[in-house]
Amino acid sequence: MIENSLDTLEPKAIWRNFSALNGVPRASKKEARIIAFMVDFGKSLGLATSVDEIGNVLIKKPATKGMENRKTIVLQSHLDMVHQKNNDTVFDFDTEGINMYVDGDWVKADGTTLGADNGLGVATIMSILESSAIVHPAIEALFTVDEETGMTGALGLKGGVLSGEILLNLDTENDSEIDIGCAGGIDVTATQSYSAEPCPFDMLSFELTVKGLHGGHSGMDIHKGFANANKVMNRLLYKAYQHYGLRIASLLGGSLRNAIPRESVAKVVVVKDKASSFVQNLTQLAQDIKMEFATTEPAMEIVVKQTDAAYATVVPVNVQENLINSVYAALNGVYRVSDDFENLVETSNNIAKVEVGGEKVSIKCLTRSSVETSKFDLAQSLQAAFEHGNFKVDFSGNYPGWAPNPNSEILEVLKSIYTVQHGEAPEVVACHAGLECGILGTNYPGMDMISFGPTILGAHSPAERVSISSVQKFWRFILEILKEIPKKQS
């Protein structure tokens, strides 16, 4: 672990717990070690600790003296993190802890995601649970699993497990915002099988690479104009097939549905007598694309490289056409902006992963919306585009959004505290990310919910970083909130 001076940062409890968390691999759907870690933590404090059949961990702590008449609160964060690394970073997420370092006001990771999303929330709750000095009402600390790839932890939490009347979700990534609503989502997957054909004679092999893109969160960053590696690669393939008869041997672009794809690699062949023109014209197209994205993607690289590899098989022409045309037709990015909240993306799609190989083509998307009907409208639009190319389309992982409640009692508490502490009102917003509040609200419809957190930039990418001063601001904020939780109704 690099951990360059993290032990000197304030508040010490949060950074100590965050460092401990980041020593435990915790990929979505691979949370066994972090679940055991949290159970050991709760039991070491002598607190009631349990795990449900999904893997969610619940730790209960009684109210401090004089706070027994306040409403019970649920402090909630998710245990899993997005595992992403730069192409040239040598790192094994399954066995290694995150290498962290301090850069000015920021804590960063060395070539990988940091895990501040949502490790800072988890570490904050841990710091509250272990303290004997913090004033607070009765607490139910809920640590959910698999938030990043389906929210199955929140979806599987049964009614009746929680008794709290107020839920504080610590998973918002701007310290000046208080979140009262979020988008729902649905996974759209298009697949098509094929019988590989022998590679034609008199072909030269090439590798096309798109890399160096910004990437980022497929909800919170979808409106920022960042390039999608799958869309960029598809432009290259489209022109090269139309003009030079390019054939695809294999293709891999992107990784996780909730991350804007940063890289794509295609292994292709071109007829020898067209190879020179192919390289020249594709290089020009690459320059044109880089110019288009010069402001938002200054580090973009598009490489056209001849190789000595001998590809034994290629994708049949009709399947290749289906793929290229379908990806061109499918929407990527913002579909609709909210009419009710200024500058809020209502509905979007991320073409997250495109994979060709093993006689199968797969296209994976994540469609988000704060309006259920709009979410399915876009999903069905994608379905139509893919089915036109003879793809089989499946919908899965559907989860609801979180409808804003502007009359929330706990919202007024947070607004008042923030205004006193900072001399200005916070921004009350809804976000285009998927928060667990909407799902939890289905089994706990009367629960008053709010989401807030420290400033985290670049989540879901190796550029992820968290502001040290913001964590200090967030800590002061939550300590005051705990003191001001409303009294129970008699």
Secondary structure per residue as TSV (DSSP state, phi and psi in degrees):
chain	resnum	aa	ss	phi	psi
A	1	M	-	360.0	133.8
A	2	I	-	-73.1	-55.8
A	3	E	-	38.3	54.9
A	4	N	T	-66.3	95.0
A	5	S	T	66.4	21.4
A	6	L	G	-63.9	-26.9
A	7	D	G	-71.3	-11.0
A	8	T	G	-96.2	-6.5
A	9	L	S	-77.0	149.9
A	10	E	S	-107.8	146.7
A	11	P	S	-73.5	131.9
A	12	K	H	-58.4	-38.0
A	13	A	H	-61.3	-43.6
A	14	I	H	-64.2	-47.5
A	15	W	H	-68.8	-33.2
A	16	R	H	-65.3	-45.3
A	17	N	H	-69.0	-35.9
A	18	F	H	-64.3	-42.3
A	19	S	H	-62.6	-39.6
A	20	A	H	-64.6	-42.9
A	21	L	H	-59.4	-43.4
A	22	N	T	-73.7	-3.4
A	23	G	T	-87.3	-4.5
A	24	V	S	-114.1	116.2
A	25	P	-	-57.2	135.9
A	26	R	-	-149.7	51.7
A	27	A	B	-65.5	150.4
A	28	S	T	-55.5	137.9
A	29	K	T	69.1	5.2
A	30	K	-	-131.4	49.9
A	31	E	-	-97.7	10.1
A	32	A	H	-55.1	-42.6
A	33	R	H	-70.2	-39.0
A	34	I	H	-74.5	-30.8
A	35	I	H	-62.3	-48.1
A	36	A	H	-61.0	-39.1
A	37	F	H	-60.2	-45.1
A	38	M	H	-70.7	-36.3
A	39	V	H	-63.7	-44.6
A	40	D	H	-61.6	-38.7
A	41	F	H	-62.3	-50.2
A	42	G	H	-61.1	-44.6
A	43	K	H	-68.4	-32.0
A	44	S	H	-65.1	-23.7
A	45	L	T	-89.6	-2.5
A	46	G	T	73.2	22.7
A	47	L	-	-99.1	150.2
A	48	A	E	-61.9	119.8
A	49	T	E	-131.5	132.7
A	50	S	E	-144.4	160.6
A	51	V	E	-129.7	130.0
A	52	D	-	-85.3	178.8
A	53	E	T	-66.9	-18.1
A	54	I	T	-82.9	-29.1
A	55	G	-	118.0	-1.9
A	56	N	-	-64.6	138.3
A	57	V	E	-106.1	132.8
A	58	L	E	-122.7	123.9
A	59	I	E	-122.1	127.0
A	60	K	E	-109.6	137.6
A	61	K	E	-132.1	127.5
A	62	P	-	-65.4	161.4
A	63	A	-	-65.1	149.7
A	64	T	-	-74.9	163.5
A	65	K	T	-57.0	129.8
A	66	G	T	91.5	-7.2
A	67	M	-	-110.6	10.5
A	68	E	T	-65.1	-23.6
A	69	N	T	-90.6	6.3
A	70	R	B	-91.3	157.4
A	71	K	-	-63.8	141.1
A	72	T	-	-67.4	136.7
A	73	I	E	-115.1	150.5
A	74	V	E	-105.2	119.4
A	75	L	E	-96.8	123.1
A	76	Q	E	-132.6	132.9
A	77	S	E	-149.1	165.2
A	78	H	E	-105.6	147.0
A	79	L	-	-82.6	-29.7
A	80	D	-	-81.0	159.4
A	81	M	B	-134.4	158.3
A	82	V	-	-78.1	129.2
A	83	H	-	-100.1	106.3
A	84	Q	-	-136.8	143.3
A	85	K	B	-142.6	158.4
A	86	N	-	-66.8	152.4
A	87	N	T	-59.9	-31.7
A	88	D	T	-97.3	9.1
A	89	T	-	-90.0	125.2
A	90	V	-	-91.4	109.7
A	91	F	-	-161.3	137.5
A	92	D	-	-114.0	104.4
A	93	F	T	-62.7	-25.9
A	94	D	T	-74.5	-20.9
A	95	T	T	-125.3	-17.1
A	96	E	-	-108.5	149.4
A	97	G	-	-84.4	158.8
A	98	I	-	-68.7	133.1
A	99	N	-	-88.0	112.1
A	100	M	E	-111.3	155.5
A	101	Y	E	-153.5	161.4
A	102	V	E	-99.7	131.5
A	103	D	E	-132.3	93.0
A	104	G	T	64.5	-121.4
A	105	D	T	-88.7	9.5
A	106	W	E	-120.8	143.3
A	107	V	E	-102.4	129.3
A	108	K	E	-129.1	172.6
A	109	A	E	-115.3	155.1
A	110	D	S	-86.8	84.1
A	111	G	S	83.2	6.9
A	112	T	B	-134.8	172.6
A	113	T	-	-62.5	153.7
A	114	L	-	-90.6	-32.7
A	115	G	-	86.6	10.3
A	116	A	H	-62.5	-32.1
A	117	D	H	-89.2	101.8
A	118	N	H	-118.8	28.7
A	119	G	H	-61.6	-31.5
A	120	L	H	-66.1	-37.2
A	121	G	H	-64.5	-44.9
A	122	V	H	-61.9	-45.9
A	123	A	H	-62.8	-35.4
A	124	T	H	-65.1	-45.6
A	125	I	H	-63.5	-41.5
A	126	M	H	-58.1	-41.4
A	127	S	H	-65.6	-34.7
A	128	I	H	-71.6	-42.4
A	129	L	H	-63.8	-37.0
A	130	E	H	-85.3	-10.1
A	131	S	-	-81.8	142.2
A	132	S	S	-104.6	1.1
A	133	A	S	-109.7	-17.4
A	134	I	-	-80.1	132.1
A	135	V	-	-83.0	131.0
A	136	H	-	-162.7	156.7
A	137	P	-	-77.6	-176.4
A	138	A	-	-59.5	137.0
A	139	I	E	-121.4	135.7
A	140	E	E	-114.4	108.1
A	141	A	E	-91.5	113.3
A	142	L	E	-107.9	118.5
A	143	F	E	-112.5	107.1
A	144	T	E	-90.8	162.3
A	145	V	S	-113.1	160.6
A	146	D	-	56.3	36.9
A	147	E	T	-67.5	-36.1
A	148	E	T	-77.1	-21.9
A	149	T	T	-127.5	37.9
A	150	G	T	144.4	-10.8
A	151	M	-	55.0	35.3
A	152	T	H	-69.1	-25.5
A	153	G	H	-63.7	-50.3
A	154	A	H	-65.7	-40.0
A	155	L	H	-63.4	-32.9
A	156	G	H	-90.0	-5.2
A	157	L	-	-71.3	122.8
A	158	K	-	-80.9	154.3
A	159	G	T	-66.6	150.9
A	160	G	T	90.5	-11.1
A	161	V	S	-74.1	-39.0
A	162	L	-	-100.1	144.6
A	163	S	-	-114.9	-5.7
A	164	G	-	-63.9	149.0
A	165	E	S	-98.5	-17.4
A	166	I	E	-128.9	133.9
A	167	L	E	-116.5	125.5
A	168	L	E	-107.1	105.7
A	169	N	E	-90.2	124.5
A	170	L	-	-104.1	55.0
A	171	D	-	-131.0	21.3
A	172	T	-	-95.2	149.9
A	173	E	S	-117.5	24.8
A	174	N	-	-139.9	117.9
A	175	D	T	-72.6	-5.8
A	176	S	T	-99.0	2.1
A	177	E	E	-111.1	144.4
A	178	I	E	-118.5	120.2
A	179	D	E	-96.0	131.3
A	180	I	-	-123.9	12.6
A	181	G	-	-171.0	158.0
A	182	C	B	-153.1	172.4
A	183	A	-	-85.9	151.4
A	184	G	E	-92.4	178.9
A	185	G	E	-152.8	165.0
A	186	I	E	-150.6	138.6
A	187	D	E	-85.8	130.3
A	188	V	E	-115.2	121.1
A	189	T	E	-125.1	125.3
A	190	A	E	-112.8	128.8
A	191	T	E	-132.4	152.0
A	192	Q	E	-153.9	130.0
A	193	S	E	-94.5	157.2
A	194	Y	-	-151.8	162.0
A	195	S	-	-101.4	115.8
A	196	A	-	-61.3	145.2
A	197	E	E	-105.5	148.0
A	198	P	E	-58.5	142.3
A	199	C	-	-64.6	131.0
A	200	P	-	-60.5	159.4
A	201	F	S	-76.0	166.2
A	202	D	S	57.9	40.4
A	203	M	E	-114.6	147.2
A	204	L	E	-106.0	144.3
A	205	S	E	-93.9	139.9
A	206	F	E	-135.7	156.4
A	207	E	E	-122.3	123.1
A	208	L	E	-102.7	130.4
A	209	T	E	-130.8	129.9
A	210	V	E	-112.8	125.0
A	211	K	E	-154.3	175.9
A	212	G	-	78.8	12.2
A	213	L	-	-78.3	161.7
A	214	H	-	-67.3	-42.1
A	215	G	-	69.6	-143.7
A	216	G	-	114.0	-174.0
A	217	H	B	-74.8	128.1
A	218	S	T	-74.5	-5.0
A	219	G	T	-105.8	-58.7
A	220	M	T	-69.4	-24.3
A	221	D	T	-109.5	3.8
A	222	I	T	-66.3	-21.6
A	223	H	T	-94.3	1.5
A	224	K	S	-87.8	0.8
A	225	G	-	81.2	12.8
A	226	F	-	-68.2	146.1
A	227	A	-	-73.5	147.5
A	228	N	-	-103.0	119.3
A	229	A	H	-58.0	-32.7
A	230	N	H	-69.5	-38.5
A	231	K	H	-69.4	-39.3
A	232	V	H	-64.2	-47.3
A	233	M	H	-60.1	-39.0
A	234	N	H	-63.7	-34.1
A	235	R	H	-63.3	-40.9
A	236	L	H	-63.6	-46.4
A	237	L	H	-65.2	-39.3
A	238	Y	H	-60.3	-51.4
A	239	K	H	-66.3	-41.5
A	240	A	H	-67.5	-32.1
A	241	Y	H	-75.7	-43.9
A	242	Q	H	-62.3	-38.3
A	243	H	H	-104.2	-23.6
A	244	Y	H	-130.6	7.9
A	245	G	-	64.6	27.4
A	246	L	-	-51.9	141.8
A	247	R	E	-121.8	139.1
A	248	I	E	-91.5	129.1
A	249	A	E	-93.4	-44.4
A	250	S	E	-158.2	162.5
A	251	L	E	-154.8	135.8
A	252	L	E	-144.3	118.2
A	253	G	E	-135.9	131.7
A	254	G	-	78.3	179.2
A	255	S	-	-145.1	-74.0
A	256	L	-	-97.1	147.5
A	257	R	T	-62.5	-33.1
A	258	N	T	-91.7	12.9
A	259	A	B	-121.7	130.2
A	260	I	-	-64.5	125.4
A	261	P	-	-65.1	132.3
A	262	R	-	-100.8	-22.3
A	263	E	-	-139.6	149.7
A	264	S	E	-150.9	138.6
A	265	V	E	-131.2	127.0
A	266	A	E	-120.3	132.5
A	267	K	E	-104.0	120.5
A	268	V	E	-136.9	167.5
A	269	V	E	-131.3	150.6
A	270	V	E	-138.0	144.4
A	271	V	E	-57.2	136.8
A	272	K	G	-54.1	-45.3
A	273	D	G	-73.5	-7.5
A	274	K	G	-107.3	-1.8
A	275	A	H	-63.0	-41.8
A	276	S	H	-63.2	-46.4
A	277	S	H	-65.2	-37.9
A	278	F	H	-58.0	-49.6
A	279	V	H	-63.4	-44.6
A	280	Q	H	-62.1	-47.6
A	281	N	H	-76.1	-33.9
A	282	L	H	-71.6	-33.0
A	283	T	H	-64.3	-38.3
A	284	Q	H	-66.5	-41.8
A	285	L	H	-61.6	-39.9
A	286	A	H	-60.5	-41.9
A	287	Q	H	-64.1	-40.1
A	288	D	H	-61.8	-44.4
A	289	I	H	-64.4	-42.0
A	290	K	H	-63.1	-36.0
A	291	M	H	-66.6	-39.7
A	292	E	H	-57.9	-38.5
A	293	F	T	-105.7	22.5
A	294	A	T	-58.4	-33.9
A	295	T	T	-79.3	-45.4
A	296	T	T	-89.2	-21.8
A	297	E	-	-132.0	62.8
A	298	P	T	-65.2	-20.4
A	299	A	T	-98.0	8.0
A	300	M	-	-59.0	135.6
A	301	E	E	-125.4	134.4
A	302	I	E	-126.7	115.1
A	303	V	E	-114.9	129.6
A	304	V	E	-114.2	108.3
A	305	K	E	-128.7	126.2
A	306	Q	E	-74.0	142.1
A	307	T	E	-127.4	165.6
A	308	D	-	-91.1	1.0
A	309	A	-	-63.4	144.0
A	310	A	-	-111.8	103.0
A	311	Y	-	-82.2	122.0
A	312	A	-	-73.0	-34.3
A	313	T	E	-134.9	162.0
A	314	V	E	-135.5	167.0
A	315	V	-	-76.1	137.5
A	316	P	-	-56.3	149.3
A	317	V	H	-57.4	-44.9
A	318	N	H	-64.8	-37.8
A	319	V	H	-69.6	-40.0
A	320	Q	H	-61.3	-42.7
A	321	E	H	-64.0	-42.0
A	322	N	H	-57.4	-45.0
A	323	L	H	-63.2	-55.4
A	324	I	H	-62.2	-44.8
A	325	N	H	-68.0	-37.9
A	326	S	H	-67.3	-44.3
A	327	V	H	-65.4	-35.9
A	328	Y	H	-64.2	-39.2
A	329	A	H	-77.3	-27.4
A	330	A	S	-74.0	133.7
A	331	L	-	-70.2	137.2
A	332	N	-	-129.6	129.1
A	333	G	E	111.6	-153.2
A	334	V	E	-77.7	130.3
A	335	Y	E	-101.5	-39.3
A	336	R	E	-153.7	142.5
A	337	V	E	-102.9	144.0
A	338	S	-	-63.4	140.4
A	339	D	S	-84.9	-15.6
A	340	D	S	-101.7	-26.3
A	341	F	S	-124.6	124.2
A	342	E	T	-62.6	133.4
A	343	N	T	64.1	19.8
A	344	L	-	-99.3	125.3
A	345	V	E	-70.7	127.2
A	346	E	E	-88.0	-48.5
A	347	T	E	-138.1	137.4
A	348	S	E	-153.6	169.8
A	349	N	E	-140.6	142.4
A	350	N	E	-118.2	115.8
A	351	I	E	-79.2	93.5
A	352	A	E	-84.3	-39.8
A	353	K	E	-146.7	130.0
A	354	V	E	-124.5	124.4
A	355	E	E	-135.6	130.3
A	356	V	E	-128.6	125.4
A	357	G	E	159.8	160.2
A	358	G	T	61.7	28.8
A	359	E	T	61.7	35.9
A	360	K	E	-147.8	139.2
A	361	V	E	-110.3	133.1
A	362	S	E	-134.4	131.9
A	363	I	E	-125.1	119.8
A	364	K	E	-114.2	128.4
A	365	C	E	-125.5	156.4
A	366	L	E	-124.9	116.5
A	367	T	E	-102.1	128.8
A	368	R	E	-121.4	148.4
A	369	S	E	-165.4	148.7
A	370	S	S	-87.2	-4.0
A	371	V	S	-120.6	118.4
A	372	E	H	-58.1	-43.6
A	373	T	H	-65.7	-36.4
A	374	S	H	-69.9	-36.3
A	375	K	H	-59.4	-46.5
A	376	F	H	-74.8	-28.1
A	377	D	H	-60.8	-48.2
A	378	L	H	-68.1	-41.0
A	379	A	H	-59.3	-40.4
A	380	Q	H	-71.2	-30.8
A	381	S	H	-63.4	-43.0
A	382	L	H	-64.6	-41.6
A	383	Q	H	-57.6	-44.1
A	384	A	H	-63.0	-41.4
A	385	A	H	-63.9	-44.0
A	386	F	H	-73.6	-38.8
A	387	E	H	-67.0	-29.1
A	388	H	H	-62.4	-26.2
A	389	G	T	-97.4	20.8
A	390	N	T	66.5	25.2
A	391	F	-	-85.7	149.1
A	392	K	E	-88.1	128.7
A	393	V	E	-115.6	131.2
A	394	D	E	-123.5	140.7
A	395	F	E	-104.4	137.5
A	396	S	E	-154.9	173.5
A	397	G	E	60.1	29.2
A	398	N	E	-69.7	131.6
A	399	Y	E	-141.0	150.1
A	400	P	-	-81.7	160.4
A	401	G	-	-81.3	-177.6
A	402	W	B	-119.3	110.8
A	403	A	-	-73.7	128.4
A	404	P	-	-62.5	144.5
A	405	N	-	-122.6	88.5
A	406	P	T	-65.8	-11.6
A	407	N	T	-98.9	17.3
A	408	S	-	-59.9	132.9
A	409	E	H	-66.3	-43.4
A	410	I	H	-70.9	-26.4
A	411	L	H	-60.7	-43.2
A	412	E	H	-63.9	-36.7
A	413	V	H	-62.5	-48.0
A	414	L	H	-65.8	-40.8
A	415	K	H	-61.4	-43.2
A	416	S	H	-64.2	-46.6
A	417	I	H	-63.8	-45.1
A	418	Y	H	-61.0	-43.5
A	419	T	H	-63.6	-40.8
A	420	V	H	-65.2	-43.0
A	421	Q	H	-72.1	-30.0
A	422	H	H	-123.1	-1.2
A	423	G	S	72.9	10.5
A	424	E	S	-153.1	157.3
A	425	A	-	-76.7	149.0
A	426	P	-	-74.7	166.2
A	427	E	E	-85.1	122.5
A	428	V	E	-96.2	118.0
A	429	V	E	-135.7	166.9
A	430	A	-	-114.8	153.0
A	431	C	-	-122.3	164.0
A	432	H	S	-95.6	5.6
A	433	A	S	-84.2	168.5
A	434	G	-	-96.4	109.6
A	435	L	-	-100.3	157.6
A	436	E	T	-79.8	-7.3
A	437	C	H	-58.3	-44.1
A	438	G	H	-61.5	-40.0
A	439	I	H	-69.8	-46.8
A	440	L	H	-61.2	-32.7
A	441	G	H	-66.7	-19.0
A	442	T	H	-67.7	-36.4
A	443	N	H	-95.7	-11.1
A	444	Y	-	-132.4	66.0
A	445	P	T	-64.9	-20.8
A	446	G	T	-93.0	-0.2
A	447	M	-	-75.8	134.2
A	448	D	E	-86.9	118.6
A	449	M	E	-122.3	147.7
A	450	I	E	-148.9	153.6
A	451	S	E	-133.5	137.0
A	452	F	-	-158.3	170.4
A	453	G	-	177.1	179.4
A	454	P	-	-77.7	169.5
A	455	T	-	-78.9	119.2
A	456	I	E	-124.4	128.4
A	457	L	E	-113.1	150.3
A	458	G	S	69.6	25.2
A	459	A	T	-57.0	147.6
A	460	H	T	72.9	14.1
A	461	S	S	-141.5	162.7
A	462	P	T	-65.4	-7.6
A	463	A	T	-85.9	3.2
A	464	E	-	-58.2	135.6
A	465	R	E	-154.9	153.7
A	466	V	E	-126.4	139.2
A	467	S	E	-78.6	126.6
A	468	I	H	-65.8	-46.2
A	469	S	H	-64.9	-32.0
A	470	S	H	-68.2	-37.8
A	471	V	H	-62.5	-38.6
A	472	Q	H	-64.8	-42.2
A	473	K	H	-62.0	-45.7
A	474	F	H	-61.7	-41.4
A	475	W	H	-63.6	-45.1
A	476	R	H	-60.5	-39.3
A	477	F	H	-63.6	-50.6
A	478	I	H	-69.6	-32.8
A	479	L	H	-63.0	-38.5
A	480	E	H	-72.8	-36.3
A	481	I	H	-60.1	-43.7
A	482	L	H	-59.5	-32.9
A	483	K	H	-73.4	-25.7
A	484	E	T	-108.2	17.3
A	485	I	-	-60.5	132.9
A	486	P	-	-59.0	156.2
A	487	K	B	-74.3	155.0
A	488	K	-	-64.3	146.1
A	489	Q	-	-78.7	132.1
A	490	S	-	-78.7	360.0
